[in-house]
Amino acid sequence: RVSLGGWGSLVNPTGVAACRRSGRLAVAHDGKKRIHIFGPSGSCLQRFGERGDAGNDIKYPLDVTVTSDGHVVVTDGGDSSVKAFDFEGRGVLAVREGFCLPWGLDATPESEVILTDSEAGALYRLTADFKKGKLKKCQMIRSQLISPRGVAVSQTSGTIVVIEHLKAQGPNNGSTRVKIFSAEMDLIGQMDSFGLNLLFPSKVHTTAVAFDKEGRVIVTDVCNQAVICLGKPEEFPIFNPLISHGLSYPVGLTYMANNSLVVLDSGDHSVKIYSS
């Protein structure tokens, strides 16, 4: 895979998402305007979401997704809310349905949003009419998870993958666990750092997860500065490193419509695009 370039001007970026129709990319970061929208060529088309208390302000964005109907949805750890915007940056909806710390999110093909609440240990499905700015339903679909953060939903099967952050015993900084649920929310597979360690000689610490268009689970690994394919849910886990050079701290992953893989690197505050 070749890097097609990185974009500067990002500060400690936390999330990235692609609009499958237009090829635009939304990046959440800690700069003056929290959301940057990039065109496919890397030009910044739009910046919005300043820190503040107004309706379309964003205090601390943790993740971002783009719905198929063209809305940018952000988890705001600063005021424990989920906020939706159009591509011009107009706030259309803010949901504060008793979240503790909403963290990761991903959109389904039907423009529903699956999101994790890291502090509540829960997974939610949020259904809204974003064009009208109306929340229809916010339903907890899984509880008793341990600090769930990154999440991805398969666009073909509805399978959901969640990354849990397990507390550390002793001096090291904790470990991670990848959990796979069917569309009906049955647990169909899981793999923790220890299990991955049996497949791979060094410690694996996953931060972000995505599905490729064949339905394989792809994760970032900050310990080895890599992006790894863990295979399809039914063959999980296999271990196939996709990118093992040129990353410093990969925290976000998304696929574009042309199947290019986008990696958000918070180590050098850049977006890196790899052709398939």
C-alpha positions as CSV (number, residue, x, y, z in Angstrom):
1,R,0.0,0.0,0.0
2,V,1.2,3.5,-0.8
3,S,0.6,6.6,1.1
4,L,-1.1,9.2,-1.1
5,G,-0.2,12.0,1.2
6,G,-0.9,13.4,4.7
7,W,-2.6,16.7,5.6
8,G,-1.2,19.1,8.1
9,S,-3.0,21.7,10.3
10,L,-4.6,19.0,12.6
11,V,-4.0,19.1,16.4
12,N,-4.2,15.7,18.3
13,P,-6.8,14.2,15.9
14,T,-9.1,11.6,17.4
15,G,-11.5,10.4,14.7
16,V,-11.9,10.1,10.9
17,A,-14.8,9.1,8.7
18,A,-15.5,9.0,5.0
19,C,-18.6,10.0,3.1
20,R,-19.0,7.0,0.8
21,R,-20.9,9.0,-1.9
22,S,-18.8,12.2,-2.2
23,G,-15.4,10.9,-1.2
24,R,-15.2,13.7,1.4
25,L,-13.4,13.0,4.7
26,A,-14.4,14.3,8.1
27,V,-11.7,14.6,10.8
28,A,-12.3,15.4,14.5
29,H,-9.3,17.1,16.3
30,D,-8.5,19.5,19.0
31,G,-7.9,22.7,17.0
32,K,-9.8,26.0,17.0
33,K,-12.5,24.5,14.7
34,R,-12.9,20.9,15.8
35,I,-14.2,19.3,12.5
36,H,-12.4,19.6,9.2
37,I,-14.0,18.4,6.0
38,F,-11.4,17.4,3.3
39,G,-12.1,16.8,-0.4
40,P,-10.8,13.6,-2.0
41,S,-7.6,15.5,-3.2
42,G,-6.8,16.7,0.3
43,S,-8.0,20.3,0.1
44,C,-9.9,21.5,3.2
45,L,-13.4,22.3,2.1
46,Q,-14.9,23.3,5.5
47,R,-14.0,23.8,9.1
48,F,-16.6,24.1,11.9
49,G,-17.3,23.3,15.6
50,E,-15.6,25.8,17.9
51,R,-15.2,25.3,21.6
52,G,-18.1,26.9,23.4
53,D,-21.6,26.6,24.6
54,A,-23.6,27.5,21.5
55,G,-25.7,24.9,19.7
56,N,-23.1,24.0,17.0
57,D,-20.1,24.3,19.2
58,I,-18.0,21.2,20.1
59,K,-16.1,21.0,23.4
60,Y,-14.0,17.9,23.0
61,P,-14.7,15.6,20.0
62,L,-13.8,11.9,20.5
63,D,-15.0,10.4,17.3
64,V,-16.9,11.3,14.1
65,T,-19.0,9.4,11.5
66,V,-20.8,10.4,8.3
67,T,-24.3,9.0,7.6
68,S,-25.4,7.9,4.2
69,D,-27.8,10.9,4.1
70,G,-24.8,13.3,4.4
71,H,-24.7,14.3,8.0
72,V,-21.6,14.5,10.2
73,V,-22.2,13.0,13.6
74,V,-19.7,13.7,16.5
75,T,-19.4,12.4,20.0
76,D,-18.6,15.3,22.3
77,G,-16.8,14.1,25.5
78,G,-16.8,17.7,26.8
79,D,-20.5,17.7,27.5
80,S,-21.4,14.0,27.1
81,S,-23.5,14.5,24.0
82,V,-23.8,13.3,20.4
83,K,-24.1,16.2,17.9
84,A,-25.1,16.1,14.2
85,F,-24.2,18.7,11.5
86,D,-24.7,19.1,7.8
87,F,-21.6,19.4,5.6
88,E,-21.8,23.2,5.9
89,G,-21.3,22.9,9.6
90,R,-24.9,23.8,10.7
91,G,-25.9,21.9,13.9
92,V,-29.1,19.9,13.2
93,L,-29.3,17.8,16.4
94,A,-27.8,17.4,19.8
95,V,-28.6,14.3,21.8
96,R,-27.9,14.1,25.6
97,E,-29.9,11.0,26.4
98,G,-28.3,10.4,29.7
99,F,-24.9,9.5,28.2
100,C,-22.0,9.3,30.7
101,L,-19.1,9.4,28.2
102,P,-20.1,8.8,24.5
103,W,-17.0,7.8,22.7
104,G,-16.9,5.9,19.4
105,L,-19.5,5.8,16.7
106,D,-20.2,4.5,13.2
107,A,-23.2,4.8,10.9
108,T,-25.2,2.0,9.4
109,P,-26.4,2.0,5.7
110,E,-29.8,3.2,7.0
111,S,-28.2,6.3,8.6
112,E,-28.6,4.9,12.1
113,V,-25.7,5.5,14.4
114,I,-24.1,2.8,16.6
115,L,-22.2,4.4,19.5
116,T,-20.3,3.3,22.6
117,D,-20.5,4.9,26.0
118,S,-17.1,4.3,27.6
119,E,-18.1,5.1,31.1
120,A,-21.5,3.4,31.1
121,G,-20.0,0.3,29.4
122,A,-22.8,0.3,26.9
123,L,-23.6,0.2,23.2
124,Y,-26.4,2.3,21.8
125,R,-28.3,2.5,18.5
126,L,-29.5,6.0,17.7
127,T,-32.2,6.6,15.1
128,A,-32.9,10.1,14.0
129,D,-34.3,12.1,11.1
130,F,-31.2,14.3,10.7
131,K,-32.7,16.5,8.0
132,K,-35.6,17.5,10.3
133,G,-33.3,17.5,13.4
134,K,-35.6,15.0,15.2
135,L,-34.4,12.1,17.4
136,K,-36.6,9.1,17.0
137,K,-35.1,6.6,19.3
138,C,-32.0,6.0,21.4
139,Q,-31.8,2.4,22.5
140,M,-29.2,0.6,24.6
141,I,-28.4,-2.6,22.7
142,R,-25.6,-4.0,24.9
143,S,-24.5,-3.4,28.4
144,Q,-21.7,-4.7,30.7
145,L,-18.9,-3.9,28.3
146,I,-15.6,-2.7,29.8
147,S,-14.7,0.8,28.6
148,P,-15.8,0.3,25.0
149,R,-14.4,3.0,22.7
150,G,-13.8,2.2,19.0
151,V,-16.8,0.7,17.1
152,A,-17.5,-0.3,13.5
153,V,-20.6,-1.7,11.8
154,S,-20.4,-3.8,8.7
155,Q,-22.2,-2.2,5.8
156,T,-23.2,-5.5,4.4
157,S,-24.0,-7.9,7.3
158,G,-24.7,-5.5,10.1
159,T,-22.1,-7.2,12.3
160,I,-20.7,-4.9,15.0
161,V,-17.1,-4.8,16.3
162,V,-16.3,-3.0,19.6
163,I,-12.9,-2.4,21.2
164,E,-12.8,-2.6,25.0
165,H,-10.1,-1.0,27.1
166,L,-9.3,-3.3,30.0
167,K,-7.9,-2.0,33.2
168,A,-4.3,-2.8,33.9
169,Q,-3.1,-5.2,36.6
170,G,0.3,-3.8,37.7
171,P,2.4,-1.1,36.0
172,N,1.6,-1.5,32.3
173,N,-1.0,0.6,30.7
174,G,-3.8,-1.9,30.3
175,S,-4.8,-4.0,27.4
176,T,-7.5,-4.1,24.8
177,R,-10.1,-6.6,23.6
178,V,-11.9,-6.9,20.3
179,K,-15.5,-8.1,20.5
180,I,-17.7,-9.1,17.5
181,F,-21.5,-9.1,17.7
182,S,-23.9,-10.3,15.1
183,A,-26.5,-7.9,13.8
184,E,-28.9,-9.5,16.4
185,M,-26.2,-8.6,19.1
186,D,-25.1,-12.2,19.8
187,L,-21.4,-12.4,20.7
188,I,-19.7,-14.3,17.9
189,G,-16.1,-13.8,18.6
190,Q,-13.6,-12.0,20.8
191,M,-9.8,-11.6,21.1
192,D,-7.8,-9.8,23.8
193,S,-4.3,-8.6,23.7
194,F,-3.1,-11.8,25.3
195,G,-4.7,-13.9,22.5
196,L,-3.3,-11.7,19.9
197,N,0.0,-12.0,21.6
198,L,0.0,-15.7,20.9
199,L,-0.3,-14.9,17.2
200,F,2.1,-12.0,17.3
201,P,5.3,-11.7,19.2
202,S,4.8,-8.3,20.7
203,K,2.0,-6.6,22.7
204,V,-0.9,-5.4,20.6
205,H,-3.0,-2.4,21.7
206,T,-5.9,-1.6,19.4
207,T,-7.4,1.9,19.2
208,A,-9.6,1.9,16.1
209,V,-11.5,-0.6,14.0
210,A,-13.2,-0.7,10.6
211,F,-14.6,-3.2,8.2
212,D,-13.2,-3.5,4.7
213,K,-15.7,-4.0,1.9
214,E,-15.3,-7.8,2.0
215,G,-16.4,-7.7,5.7
216,R,-12.9,-8.3,7.2
217,V,-12.1,-6.7,10.6
218,I,-9.3,-4.2,10.4
219,V,-7.7,-2.6,13.5
220,T,-4.9,-0.2,14.4
221,D,-2.2,-1.2,16.8
222,V,-0.4,1.7,18.5
223,C,2.2,-0.6,20.1
224,N,3.6,-1.8,16.8
225,Q,2.6,1.3,14.8
226,A,0.6,-0.9,12.4
227,V,-2.7,-1.7,10.8
228,I,-3.7,-5.3,11.1
229,C,-6.4,-7.4,9.4
230,L,-8.0,-9.9,11.7
231,G,-10.1,-11.6,9.0
232,K,-13.9,-12.1,8.6
233,P,-15.9,-12.7,11.8
234,E,-16.4,-16.4,10.8
235,E,-12.6,-16.9,10.4
236,F,-11.6,-14.6,13.3
237,P,-8.9,-14.1,14.2
238,I,-6.4,-14.5,11.5
239,F,-3.4,-12.1,11.6
240,N,-2.4,-10.2,8.6
241,P,-0.4,-6.9,9.0
242,L,-1.5,-4.5,6.2
243,I,0.6,-1.5,7.1
244,S,3.7,-1.9,9.2
245,H,5.8,1.2,8.2
246,G,5.3,4.9,8.2
247,L,2.8,5.2,11.1
248,S,3.6,6.7,14.5
249,Y,0.4,6.6,16.5
250,P,-2.6,5.4,14.4
251,V,-5.9,6.3,16.2
252,G,-8.5,6.3,13.4
253,L,-9.4,4.1,10.4
254,T,-12.0,4.4,7.6
255,Y,-12.4,3.1,4.1
256,M,-13.3,5.3,1.1
257,A,-15.7,4.3,-1.6
258,N,-12.7,3.4,-3.9
259,N,-11.5,1.1,-1.2
260,S,-8.6,3.3,-0.2
261,L,-7.7,2.9,3.4
262,V,-7.5,6.1,5.5
263,V,-5.4,6.1,8.6
264,L,-5.6,9.0,11.1
265,D,-2.1,9.3,12.7
266,S,-2.1,11.4,15.9
267,G,1.6,10.9,16.2
268,D,2.3,13.4,13.4
269,H,-1.2,14.9,13.3
270,S,-1.9,13.7,9.8
271,V,-4.3,11.8,7.6
272,K,-2.6,9.0,5.5
273,I,-4.3,7.4,2.5
274,Y,-3.3,4.0,1.2
275,S,-4.4,2.6,-2.1
276,S,-5.7,-1.0,-1.9
